[in-house]
């Protein structure tokens, strides 16, 4: 992986994590937390979108998919924390 690809990957993760944090809690989780939530959310979003047969393309599609996955991740974590 080239350095520019890695930077774009981390930037998408940070943006998706920040967006998901704002949607679910009303605030972000700091840079490192946003990147982690965004990257795990991107993996989860890719899995869910694959199960549903939905494909995304381009930068905007990747951000939307990662954000939806991160929102699902944060929702599942909130369910686990309640019990």
ABEGO torsion letter per residue (X at the ends): XBAAAAAAAAAAAAAAAAAAAAAAAGBBAEAAAAAAAAAAAAAAAAAAAAAAGBBBBEAAAAAAAAAAAAAAAAAAAAAAAAX
